[in-house]
């Protein structure tokens, strides 16, 4: 019976260490992308610099 308690504690630990921070990062990234407007300077993950020329909201 004690093994199930440890297993449950392990699952809760993984949730707080892995899942919850990742959800925060996704929410922050979505907010940044939603705030982009035409004319904004951007840098891609690959390091390419550019300026937003147009937006397509059909994602």
N, CA, C and O atoms as a Tripos MOL2 file, in Angstrom:
@<TRIPOS>MOLECULE
protein
  236   235    59     0     0
PROTEIN
NO_CHARGES

@<TRIPOS>ATOM
      1 N           0.8180   -1.1880    0.0000 N.3       1 UNK1
      2 CA          0.0000    0.0000    0.0000 C.3       1 UNK1
      3 C           0.8670    1.2590    0.0000 C.2       1 UNK1
      4 O           0.5100    2.2630   -0.6170 O.2       1 UNK1
      5 N           1.9820    1.2050    0.6780 N.am      2 UNK2
      6 CA          2.8870    2.3450    0.7520 C.3       2 UNK2
      7 C           3.5120    2.6430   -0.6110 C.2       2 UNK2
      8 O           3.8400    3.7900   -0.9140 O.2       2 UNK2
      9 N           3.6710    1.6130   -1.4180 N.am      3 UNK3
     10 CA          4.2420    1.7870   -2.7530 C.3       3 UNK3
     11 C           3.3440    2.6740   -3.6040 C.2       3 UNK3
     12 O           3.8420    3.4980   -4.3710 O.2       3 UNK3
     13 N           2.0350    2.5200   -3.4810 N.am      4 UNK4
     14 CA          1.1050    3.3520   -4.2500 C.3       4 UNK4
     15 C           1.2060    4.8200   -3.8280 C.2       4 UNK4
     16 O           1.0670    5.7220   -4.6550 O.2       4 UNK4
     17 N           1.4430    5.0460   -2.5590 N.am      5 UNK5
     18 CA          1.6240    6.4130   -2.0640 C.3       5 UNK5
     19 C           2.8630    7.0620   -2.6520 C.2       5 UNK5
     20 O           2.8310    8.2260   -3.0530 O.2       5 UNK5
     21 N           3.9600    6.3060   -2.7050 N.am      6 UNK6
     22 CA          5.1870    6.8210   -3.3070 C.3       6 UNK6
     23 C           5.0010    7.0720   -4.8010 C.2       6 UNK6
     24 O           5.4960    8.0600   -5.3430 O.2       6 UNK6
     25 N           4.2910    6.1760   -5.4470 N.am      7 UNK7
     26 CA          4.0360    6.3330   -6.8770 C.3       7 UNK7
     27 C           3.1910    7.5810   -7.1400 C.2       7 UNK7
     28 O           3.4620    8.3320   -8.0770 O.2       7 UNK7
     29 N           2.1800    7.7960   -6.3210 N.am      8 UNK8
     30 CA          1.3500    8.9960   -6.4550 C.3       8 UNK8
     31 C           2.1510   10.2620   -6.2000 C.2       8 UNK8
     32 O           1.9790   11.2610   -6.8990 O.2       8 UNK8
     33 N           3.0220   10.2260   -5.2050 N.am      9 UNK9
     34 CA          3.8830   11.3710   -4.9130 C.3       9 UNK9
     35 C           4.8310   11.6490   -6.0790 C.2       9 UNK9
     36 O           5.1080   12.8080   -6.3900 O.2       9 UNK9
     37 N           5.3190   10.6110   -6.7140 N.am     10 UNK10
     38 CA          6.1950   10.7590   -7.8750 C.3      10 UNK10
     39 C           5.4540   11.4160   -9.0360 C.2      10 UNK10
     40 O           6.0040   12.2890   -9.7070 O.2      10 UNK10
     41 N           4.2350   11.0100   -9.2700 N.am     11 UNK11
     42 CA          3.4310   11.5980  -10.3510 C.3      11 UNK11
     43 C           3.1600   13.0740  -10.0710 C.2      11 UNK11
     44 O           3.2670   13.9020  -10.9750 O.2      11 UNK11
     45 N           2.8160   13.4070   -8.8470 N.am     12 UNK12
     46 CA          2.5740   14.8090   -8.4800 C.3      12 UNK12
     47 C           3.8600   15.6230   -8.6460 C.2      12 UNK12
     48 O           3.8190   16.7610   -9.1140 O.2      12 UNK12
     49 N           4.9810   15.0530   -8.2690 N.am     13 UNK13
     50 CA          6.2720   15.7310   -8.4370 C.3      13 UNK13
     51 C           6.5780   16.0000   -9.8940 C.2      13 UNK13
     52 O           7.0180   17.0970  -10.2390 O.2      13 UNK13
     53 N           6.3550   15.0180  -10.7590 N.am     14 UNK14
     54 CA          6.5690   15.2120  -12.1920 C.3      14 UNK14
     55 C           5.6580   16.3040  -12.7400 C.2      14 UNK14
     56 O           6.0680   17.0940  -13.5900 O.2      14 UNK14
     57 N           4.4360   16.3460  -12.2570 N.am     15 UNK15
     58 CA          3.5050   17.3730  -12.7260 C.3      15 UNK15
     59 C           4.0420   18.7670  -12.4080 C.2      15 UNK15
     60 O           4.0710   19.6380  -13.2770 O.2      15 UNK15
     61 N           4.4660   18.9740  -11.1670 N.am     16 UNK16
     62 CA          4.9280   20.3050  -10.7620 C.3      16 UNK16
     63 C           6.2970   20.6540  -11.3360 C.2      16 UNK16
     64 O           6.6120   21.8340  -11.4880 O.2      16 UNK16
     65 N           7.1130   19.6590  -11.6550 N.am     17 UNK17
     66 CA          8.4410   19.9440  -12.1900 C.3      17 UNK17
     67 C           8.4850   20.0150  -13.7110 C.2      17 UNK17
     68 O           9.3510   20.6940  -14.2640 O.2      17 UNK17
     69 N           7.5780   19.3340  -14.4010 N.am     18 UNK18
     70 CA          7.6480   19.2640  -15.8570 C.3      18 UNK18
     71 C           6.4340   19.8530  -16.5610 C.2      18 UNK18
     72 O           6.5920   20.7180  -17.4230 O.2      18 UNK18
     73 N           5.2610   19.4230  -16.2280 N.am     19 UNK19
     74 CA          4.0560   19.7910  -16.9720 C.3      19 UNK19
     75 C           3.6620   21.2370  -16.7140 C.2      19 UNK19
     76 O           3.4120   21.9890  -17.6560 O.2      19 UNK19
     77 N           3.6060   21.6270  -15.4730 N.am     20 UNK20
     78 CA          3.1340   22.9730  -15.1310 C.3      20 UNK20
     79 C           4.0270   24.0780  -15.7030 C.2      20 UNK20
     80 O           3.4940   25.0280  -16.2750 O.2      20 UNK20
     81 N           5.3570   24.0020  -15.5800 N.am     21 UNK21
     82 CA          6.1960   25.0420  -16.1820 C.3      21 UNK21
     83 C           6.0850   25.0830  -17.7060 C.2      21 UNK21
     84 O           6.1470   26.1550  -18.3070 O.2      21 UNK21
     85 N           5.9220   23.9220  -18.3260 N.am     22 UNK22
     86 CA          5.7910   23.8890  -19.7800 C.3      22 UNK22
     87 C           4.4970   24.5720  -20.2170 C.2      22 UNK22
     88 O           4.4840   25.2720  -21.2290 O.2      22 UNK22
     89 N           3.4250   24.3830  -19.4790 N.am     23 UNK23
     90 CA          2.1620   25.0610  -19.8080 C.3      23 UNK23
     91 C           2.3050   26.5710  -19.6890 C.2      23 UNK23
     92 O           1.7370   27.3130  -20.4900 O.2      23 UNK23
     93 N           3.0560   27.0290  -18.7000 N.am     24 UNK24
     94 CA          3.2990   28.4710  -18.5530 C.3      24 UNK24
     95 C           4.0810   29.0060  -19.7440 C.2      24 UNK24
     96 O           3.7770   30.0870  -20.2470 O.2      24 UNK24
     97 N           5.0870   28.2610  -20.2020 N.am     25 UNK25
     98 CA          5.8740   28.6940  -21.3530 C.3      25 UNK25
     99 C           5.0150   28.7650  -22.6000 C.2      25 UNK25
    100 O           5.1400   29.7070  -23.3830 O.2      25 UNK25
    101 N           4.1520   27.7950  -22.7960 N.am     26 UNK26
    102 CA          3.2660   27.7940  -23.9640 C.3      26 UNK26
    103 C           2.3260   28.9870  -23.9100 C.2      26 UNK26
    104 O           2.1060   29.6420  -24.9290 O.2      26 UNK26
    105 N           1.7720   29.2800  -22.7460 N.am     27 UNK27
    106 CA          0.8700   30.4280  -22.6060 C.3      27 UNK27
    107 C           1.6080   31.7360  -22.8770 C.2      27 UNK27
    108 O           1.0630   32.6310  -23.5220 O.2      27 UNK27
    109 N           2.8350   31.8530  -22.3930 N.am     28 UNK28
    110 CA          3.6210   33.0680  -22.6280 C.3      28 UNK28
    111 C           3.9490   33.2190  -24.1070 C.2      28 UNK28
    112 O           3.8830   34.3240  -24.6460 O.2      28 UNK28
    113 N           4.3000   32.1200  -24.7670 N.am     29 UNK29
    114 CA          4.6220   32.1600  -26.1980 C.3      29 UNK29
    115 C           3.3940   32.5450  -27.0170 C.2      29 UNK29
    116 O           3.5020   33.3220  -27.9660 O.2      29 UNK29
    117 N           2.2350   32.0110  -26.6600 N.am     30 UNK30
    118 CA          1.0010   32.3680  -27.3730 C.3      30 UNK30
    119 C           0.6780   33.8490  -27.2070 C.2      30 UNK30
    120 O           0.2250   34.4900  -28.1550 O.2      30 UNK30
    121 N           0.9040   34.3960  -26.0210 N.am     31 UNK31
    122 CA          0.6490   35.8210  -25.7870 C.3      31 UNK31
    123 C           1.5840   36.6830  -26.6260 C.2      31 UNK31
    124 O           1.1670   37.7090  -27.1650 O.2      31 UNK31
    125 N           2.8360   36.2770  -26.7400 N.am     32 UNK32
    126 CA          3.7970   37.0350  -27.5470 C.3      32 UNK32
    127 C           3.4060   36.9960  -29.0150 C.2      32 UNK32
    128 O           3.4300   38.0240  -29.6920 O.2      32 UNK32
    129 N           3.0490   35.8270  -29.5090 N.am     33 UNK33
    130 CA          2.6630   35.6920  -30.9180 C.3      33 UNK33
    131 C           1.3830   36.4700  -31.2020 C.2      33 UNK33
    132 O           1.2500   37.0600  -32.2750 O.2      33 UNK33
    133 N           0.4480   36.4830  -30.2690 N.am     34 UNK34
    134 CA         -0.8010   37.2150  -30.4610 C.3      34 UNK34
    135 C          -0.5760   38.7200  -30.4910 C.2      34 UNK34
    136 O          -1.3790   39.4500  -31.0720 O.2      34 UNK34
    137 N           0.5000   39.1950  -29.8760 N.am     35 UNK35
    138 CA          0.7750   40.6290  -29.8090 C.3      35 UNK35
    139 C           1.5520   41.1430  -31.0180 C.2      35 UNK35
    140 O           1.7360   42.3530  -31.1530 O.2      35 UNK35
    141 N           2.0100   40.2560  -31.8960 N.am     36 UNK36
    142 CA          2.7860   40.6830  -33.0680 C.3      36 UNK36
    143 C           1.8890   41.4340  -34.0350 C.2      36 UNK36
    144 O           0.7710   41.0110  -34.3260 O.2      36 UNK36
    145 N           2.3990   42.5580  -34.5290 N.am     37 UNK37
    146 CA          1.6740   43.3750  -35.4940 C.3      37 UNK37
    147 C           2.5540   43.6220  -36.7130 C.2      37 UNK37
    148 O           3.7650   43.4060  -36.6680 O.2      37 UNK37
    149 N           1.9400   44.0740  -37.7950 N.am     38 UNK38
    150 CA          2.6800   44.4040  -39.0100 C.3      38 UNK38
    151 C           3.6710   45.5160  -38.6850 C.2      38 UNK38
    152 O           3.3210   46.5110  -38.0500 O.2      38 UNK38
    153 N           4.9080   45.3340  -39.1270 N.am     39 UNK39
    154 CA          5.9580   46.3210  -38.8840 C.3      39 UNK39
    155 C           6.8490   45.9880  -37.7040 C.2      39 UNK39
    156 O           7.8750   46.6400  -37.5100 O.2      39 UNK39
    157 N           6.4850   44.9860  -36.9080 N.am     40 UNK40
    158 CA          7.3050   44.5990  -35.7590 C.3      40 UNK40
    159 C           8.5640   43.8730  -36.2240 C.2      40 UNK40
    160 O           8.5200   43.0740  -37.1590 O.2      40 UNK40
    161 N           9.6730   44.1530  -35.5720 N.am     41 UNK41
    162 CA         10.9160   43.4340  -35.8330 C.3      41 UNK41
    163 C          10.8680   42.1120  -35.0680 C.2      41 UNK41
    164 O          10.4870   42.0800  -33.8980 O.2      41 UNK41
    165 N          11.2530   41.0330  -35.7290 N.am     42 UNK42
    166 CA         11.2220   39.7090  -35.1170 C.3      42 UNK42
    167 C          12.5340   38.9860  -35.3760 C.2      42 UNK42
    168 O          13.2590   39.3060  -36.3180 O.2      42 UNK42
    169 N          12.8290   38.0050  -34.5280 N.am     43 UNK43
    170 CA         13.9860   37.1370  -34.6940 C.3      43 UNK43
    171 C          13.4870   35.7110  -34.5320 C.2      43 UNK43
    172 O          12.8860   35.3820  -33.5090 O.2      43 UNK43
    173 N          13.7240   34.8550  -35.5240 N.am     44 UNK44
    174 CA         13.2760   33.4680  -35.4450 C.3      44 UNK44
    175 C          14.1780   32.6720  -34.5130 C.2      44 UNK44
    176 O          15.2330   33.1520  -34.0980 O.2      44 UNK44
    177 N          13.7610   31.4660  -34.1890 N.am     45 UNK45
    178 CA         14.5590   30.5950  -33.3290 C.3      45 UNK45
    179 C          15.8950   30.2610  -33.9790 C.2      45 UNK45
    180 O          16.8680   29.9660  -33.2860 O.2      45 UNK45
    181 N          15.9450   30.3050  -35.3110 N.am     46 UNK46
    182 CA         17.1790   30.0310  -36.0370 C.3      46 UNK46
    183 C          18.0900   31.2340  -36.1560 C.2      46 UNK46
    184 O          19.1870   31.1220  -36.7040 O.2      46 UNK46
    185 N          17.6560   32.4050  -35.6490 N.am     47 UNK47
    186 CA         18.4920   33.5900  -35.6590 C.3      47 UNK47
    187 C          18.2770   34.5150  -36.8410 C.2      47 UNK47
    188 O          19.0390   35.4660  -37.0210 O.2      47 UNK47
    189 N          17.2620   34.2620  -37.6480 N.am     48 UNK48
    190 CA         16.9850   35.1070  -38.8050 C.3      48 UNK48
    191 C          16.2040   36.3330  -38.3410 C.2      48 UNK48
    192 O          15.1700   36.2090  -37.6850 O.2      48 UNK48
    193 N          16.7090   37.5150  -38.6850 N.am     49 UNK49
    194 CA         16.0630   38.7800  -38.3210 C.3      49 UNK49
    195 C          15.1570   39.2160  -39.4600 C.2      49 UNK49
    196 O          15.4820   39.0170  -40.6310 O.2      49 UNK49
    197 N          14.0180   39.8130  -39.1170 N.am     50 UNK50
    198 CA         13.1050   40.2790  -40.1460 C.3      50 UNK50
    199 C          12.0810   41.2410  -39.5820 C.2      50 UNK50
    200 O          12.0500   41.5270  -38.3850 O.2      50 UNK50
    201 N          11.2350   41.7360  -40.4910 N.am     51 UNK51
    202 CA         10.1510   42.6420  -40.1310 C.3      51 UNK51
    203 C           8.8650   42.0250  -40.6520 C.2      51 UNK51
    204 O           8.8240   41.5490  -41.7860 O.2      51 UNK51
    205 N           7.8140   42.0260  -39.8410 N.am     52 UNK52
    206 CA          6.5360   41.4350  -40.2250 C.3      52 UNK52
    207 C           5.9120   42.3020  -41.3150 C.2      52 UNK52
    208 O           5.6550   43.4870  -41.1050 O.2      52 UNK52
    209 N           5.6670   41.6970  -42.4890 N.am     53 UNK53
    210 CA          5.0790   42.4190  -43.6170 C.3      53 UNK53
    211 C           3.5690   42.2340  -43.6660 C.2      53 UNK53
    212 O           2.8460   43.1560  -44.0440 O.2      53 UNK53
    213 N           3.0840   41.0500  -43.2870 N.am     54 UNK54
    214 CA          1.6470   40.7950  -43.2780 C.3      54 UNK54
    215 C           1.3590   39.6850  -42.2730 C.2      54 UNK54
    216 O           2.2470   38.9290  -41.8800 O.2      54 UNK54
    217 N           0.1070   39.6100  -41.8740 N.am     55 UNK55
    218 CA         -0.3150   38.5890  -40.9190 C.3      55 UNK55
    219 C          -1.4600   37.7850  -41.5040 C.2      55 UNK55
    220 O          -2.3380   38.3300  -42.1730 O.2      55 UNK55
    221 N          -1.4450   36.4790  -41.2450 N.am     56 UNK56
    222 CA         -2.5350   35.5970  -41.6330 C.3      56 UNK56
    223 C          -3.0610   34.9680  -40.3510 C.2      56 UNK56
    224 O          -2.3360   34.2290  -39.6840 O.2      56 UNK56
    225 N          -4.2890   35.2450  -40.0040 N.am     57 UNK57
    226 CA         -4.8390   34.7560  -38.7380 C.3      57 UNK57
    227 C          -5.4670   33.3730  -38.8490 C.2      57 UNK57
    228 O          -6.0360   32.8810  -37.8750 O.2      57 UNK57
    229 N          -5.3780   32.7400  -39.9990 N.am     58 UNK58
    230 CA         -5.9730   31.4140  -40.1970 C.3      58 UNK58
    231 C          -4.9750   30.3270  -39.8290 C.2      58 UNK58
    232 O          -4.4990   29.6010  -40.7030 O.2      58 UNK58
    233 N          -4.6550   30.2080  -38.5580 N.am     59 UNK59
    234 CA         -3.7030   29.1860  -38.1250 C.3      59 UNK59
    235 C          -4.4140   28.0250  -37.5160 C.2      59 UNK59
    236 O          -3.7740   27.0630  -37.0910 O.2      59 UNK59
@<TRIPOS>BOND
     1     1     2 1
     2     2     3 1
     3     3     4 2
     4     3     5 am
     5     5     6 1
     6     6     7 1
     7     7     8 2
     8     7     9 am
     9     9    10 1
    10    10    11 1
    11    11    12 2
    12    11    13 am
    13    13    14 1
    14    14    15 1
    15    15    16 2
    16    15    17 am
    17    17    18 1
    18    18    19 1
    19    19    20 2
    20    19    21 am
    21    21    22 1
    22    22    23 1
    23    23    24 2
    24    23    25 am
    25    25    26 1
    26    26    27 1
    27    27    28 2
    28    27    29 am
    29    29    30 1
    30    30    31 1
    31    31    32 2
    32    31    33 am
    33    33    34 1
    34    34    35 1
    35    35    36 2
    36    35    37 am
    37    37    38 1
    38    38    39 1
    39    39    40 2
    40    39    41 am
    41    41    42 1
    42    42    43 1
    43    43    44 2
    44    43    45 am
    45    45    46 1
    46    46    47 1
    47    47    48 2
    48    47    49 am
    49    49    50 1
    50    50    51 1
    51    51    52 2
    52    51    53 am
    53    53    54 1
    54    54    55 1
    55    55    56 2
    56    55    57 am
    57    57    58 1
    58    58    59 1
    59    59    60 2
    60    59    61 am
    61    61    62 1
    62    62    63 1
    63    63    64 2
    64    63    65 am
    65    65    66 1
    66    66    67 1
    67    67    68 2
    68    67    69 am
    69    69    70 1
    70    70    71 1
    71    71    72 2
    72    71    73 am
    73    73    74 1
    74    74    75 1
    75    75    76 2
    76    75    77 am
    77    77    78 1
    78    78    79 1
    79    79    80 2
    80    79    81 am
    81    81    82 1
    82    82    83 1
    83    83    84 2
    84    83    85 am
    85    85    86 1
    86    86    87 1
    87    87    88 2
    88    87    89 am
    89    89    90 1
    90    90    91 1
    91    91    92 2
    92    91    93 am
    93    93    94 1
    94    94    95 1
    95    95    96 2
    96    95    97 am
    97    97    98 1
    98    98    99 1
    99    99   100 2
   100    99   101 am
   101   101   102 1
   102   102   103 1
   103   103   104 2
   104   103   105 am
   105   105   106 1
   106   106   107 1
   107   107   108 2
   108   107   109 am
   109   109   110 1
   110   110   111 1
   111   111   112 2
   112   111   113 am
   113   113   114 1
   114   114   115 1
   115   115   116 2
   116   115   117 am
   117   117   118 1
   118   118   119 1
   119   119   120 2
   120   119   121 am
   121   121   122 1
   122   122   123 1
   123   123   124 2
   124   123   125 am
   125   125   126 1
   126   126   127 1
   127   127   128 2
   128   127   129 am
   129   129   130 1
   130   130   131 1
   131   131   132 2
   132   131   133 am
   133   133   134 1
   134   134   135 1
   135   135   136 2
   136   135   137 am
   137   137   138 1
   138   138   139 1
   139   139   140 2
   140   139   141 am
   141   141   142 1
   142   142   143 1
   143   143   144 2
   144   143   145 am
   145   145   146 1
   146   146   147 1
   147   147   148 2
   148   147   149 am
   149   149   150 1
   150   150   151 1
   151   151   152 2
   152   151   153 am
   153   153   154 1
   154   154   155 1
   155   155   156 2
   156   155   157 am
   157   157   158 1
   158   158   159 1
   159   159   160 2
   160   159   161 am
   161   161   162 1
   162   162   163 1
   163   163   164 2
   164   163   165 am
   165   165   166 1
   166   166   167 1
   167   167   168 2
   168   167   169 am
   169   169   170 1
   170   170   171 1
   171   171   172 2
   172   171   173 am
   173   173   174 1
   174   174   175 1
   175   175   176 2
   176   175   177 am
   177   177   178 1
   178   178   179 1
   179   179   180 2
   180   179   181 am
   181   181   182 1
   182   182   183 1
   183   183   184 2
   184   183   185 am
   185   185   186 1
   186   186   187 1
   187   187   188 2
   188   187   189 am
   189   189   190 1
   190   190   191 1
   191   191   192 2
   192   191   193 am
   193   193   194 1
   194   194   195 1
   195   195   196 2
   196   195   197 am
   197   197   198 1
   198   198   199 1
   199   199   200 2
   200   199   201 am
   201   201   202 1
   202   202   203 1
   203   203   204 2
   204   203   205 am
   205   205   206 1
   206   206   207 1
   207   207   208 2
   208   207   209 am
   209   209   210 1
   210   210   211 1
   211   211   212 2
   212   211   213 am
   213   213   214 1
   214   214   215 1
   215   215   216 2
   216   215   217 am
   217   217   218 1
   218   218   219 1
   219   219   220 2
   220   219   221 am
   221   221   222 1
   222   222   223 1
   223   223   224 2
   224   223   225 am
   225   225   226 1
   226   226   227 1
   227   227   228 2
   228   227   229 am
   229   229   230 1
   230   230   231 1
   231   231   232 2
   232   231   233 am
   233   233   234 1
   234   234   235 1
   235   235   236 2
@<TRIPOS>SUBSTRUCTURE
     1 UNK1         2 RESIDUE 1 A UNK
     2 UNK2         6 RESIDUE 1 A UNK
     3 UNK3        10 RESIDUE 1 A UNK
     4 UNK4        14 RESIDUE 1 A UNK
     5 UNK5        18 RESIDUE 1 A UNK
     6 UNK6        22 RESIDUE 1 A UNK
     7 UNK7        26 RESIDUE 1 A UNK
     8 UNK8        30 RESIDUE 1 A UNK
     9 UNK9        34 RESIDUE 1 A UNK
    10 UNK10       38 RESIDUE 1 A UNK
    11 UNK11       42 RESIDUE 1 A UNK
    12 UNK12       46 RESIDUE 1 A UNK
    13 UNK13       50 RESIDUE 1 A UNK
    14 UNK14       54 RESIDUE 1 A UNK
    15 UNK15       58 RESIDUE 1 A UNK
    16 UNK16       62 RESIDUE 1 A UNK
    17 UNK17       66 RESIDUE 1 A UNK
    18 UNK18       70 RESIDUE 1 A UNK
    19 UNK19       74 RESIDUE 1 A UNK
    20 UNK20       78 RESIDUE 1 A UNK
    21 UNK21       82 RESIDUE 1 A UNK
    22 UNK22       86 RESIDUE 1 A UNK
    23 UNK23       90 RESIDUE 1 A UNK
    24 UNK24       94 RESIDUE 1 A UNK
    25 UNK25       98 RESIDUE 1 A UNK
    26 UNK26      102 RESIDUE 1 A UNK
    27 UNK27      106 RESIDUE 1 A UNK
    28 UNK28      110 RESIDUE 1 A UNK
    29 UNK29      114 RESIDUE 1 A UNK
    30 UNK30      118 RESIDUE 1 A UNK
    31 UNK31      122 RESIDUE 1 A UNK
    32 UNK32      126 RESIDUE 1 A UNK
    33 UNK33      130 RESIDUE 1 A UNK
    34 UNK34      134 RESIDUE 1 A UNK
    35 UNK35      138 RESIDUE 1 A UNK
    36 UNK36      142 RESIDUE 1 A UNK
    37 UNK37      146 RESIDUE 1 A UNK
    38 UNK38      150 RESIDUE 1 A UNK
    39 UNK39      154 RESIDUE 1 A UNK
    40 UNK40      158 RESIDUE 1 A UNK
    41 UNK41      162 RESIDUE 1 A UNK
    42 UNK42      166 RESIDUE 1 A UNK
    43 UNK43      170 RESIDUE 1 A UNK
    44 UNK44      174 RESIDUE 1 A UNK
    45 UNK45      178 RESIDUE 1 A UNK
    46 UNK46      182 RESIDUE 1 A UNK
    47 UNK47      186 RESIDUE 1 A UNK
    48 UNK48      190 RESIDUE 1 A UNK
    49 UNK49      194 RESIDUE 1 A UNK
    50 UNK50      198 RESIDUE 1 A UNK
    51 UNK51      202 RESIDUE 1 A UNK
    52 UNK52      206 RESIDUE 1 A UNK
    53 UNK53      210 RESIDUE 1 A UNK
    54 UNK54      214 RESIDUE 1 A UNK
    55 UNK55      218 RESIDUE 1 A UNK
    56 UNK56      222 RESIDUE 1 A UNK
    57 UNK57      226 RESIDUE 1 A UNK
    58 UNK58      230 RESIDUE 1 A UNK
    59 UNK59      234 RESIDUE 1 A UNK
